Amino acid sequence: MPIIRTPLKLFFPGVKKAGSKIYLVSLTQDGTELPFGSVAAIYDKFTRFDLGVSQQRLYDFGIEPEKPYKNKKCIIKVMEISRKKGGRGKAVIT
């Protein structure tokens, strides 16, 4: 039986493309604010002891633009990135 792949946007039109978020980690000790592309990328630089929260807890918390994660050691916010819709691969009729 052949595998038929259907784009998710047909079923879920509101679903954003991967990589459309930026996570901002603000450390309360020194006031540093660093941007990351994913929750996993945050833990390439910091440990759970540095931030006071585990990676799985952040996934379970579900950080949203209106719902940042806060504790004594850090504040983690997420921002949506606005992207231009690409036109690659489309024929240009002149």
C-alpha positions, 0 to 999 in steps of 0.5 A: 500500500502506498504512503500518501503524504498530505500537508498538515496545513490542509487539516490544521490551517492555524498551525504555524511552521516549525521555527516560528518562535523565539524563546527569550531567557532572562536570568534574574541574577545578572539581568542577561537576556538570551534568545534561543530557537527552541526549549532544547537549545536552551539546555545546550547552554544551561543546566536545570540547576542554572535555570531552576527548572527541568526541560520536561517541566517547560514542555509540560508548562506550555510557554505561550506569548501571554503565559511566560514561565517565571521562577526565582532564577529566570523568566522564559518568554516566547515570541512569535516571529513574523515571516514573509510567505515565500514564493519559491517554486511558483511559476511567474506568468508575464 
